[in-house]
Amino acid sequence: MALWDRVKESASTMQTQLNAKKNDLKSGAFRDASMAMCALVAAADGTIDPSERRKVAQLIATNDVLANFPADDLRRRFEANCDKLAADFDFGKVSVLQEVAKAKKKPAEARAVVQIGIVIGGADGDFDKDERQVVRDACYALDLPPHEFDL
């Protein structure tokens, strides 16, 4: 199987698993951590170009699991995290990873946050090394072993 197909299959599998848990993923901690994760993936290479920001915002707006929350609230939180990362990537990353860590008290939510990162990162069929690294960093912030997610 080609790498492209494996990436798309993995993202699809993660989305299916997320959909199965949708009713359990309604906490503010999950919401905040998910938007932080989306911003990390959008800025994975250290910059956020406007088209990448729009693309991720669109994926957030159309994700079934995230439909548990008002779209304008999600967008505001995503944009605030992106702004932190754009202002100073290294310092912003520390702050955004602290947002991600809010979900670590509930293992199901923590895993779902990582899965959202994989879904967002793999949506274009190319879950690149920078995206994999920020999702791996999020695993550490959530006290989850990256190998559980093939990272």
Disulfide bonds with the S-S distance in Angstrom:
none
